[in-house]
């Protein structure tokens, strides 16, 4: 399994935009599973899960890694899938929905560590806006890395994303000031 795979093709992103497939990948991040295990957890019929697994396998997101009795065991092909596809209406809808979910999660993390939030709805909106701007502006560099077929480790991806944010830091100063009015450290 690779640490990171960068997804730049809209067709592959569309495969992930289906909720059951996305959920399967989330579950397989925890550990490899059989179709029966996924069927039980997702409360879906076996045929449906099998079709989704085969679609994910064909697109390169999952692979068969073994067998347990009559059951095949499936795992992700990477720990992290970084989605950076060119603009496309259906991809953009998925990306915006995903950013909204991630922004809410980040705000929840801040709350869990004791940061007082003055305007939760405003902070979620601003966080989503910042994530969107960072992604859009980082797109050309991420695409070049993908095209160069560079194998990134998880920590290299973390550092790369940090430096891409740093490149944009001056443009984000006003948003940072707004963010500081929404939280209390």
Order of alpha helices (4+ residues) and beta strands (2+ residues): beta-alpha-alpha-beta-alpha-alpha-beta-beta-beta-alpha-beta-alpha-alpha-alpha-beta
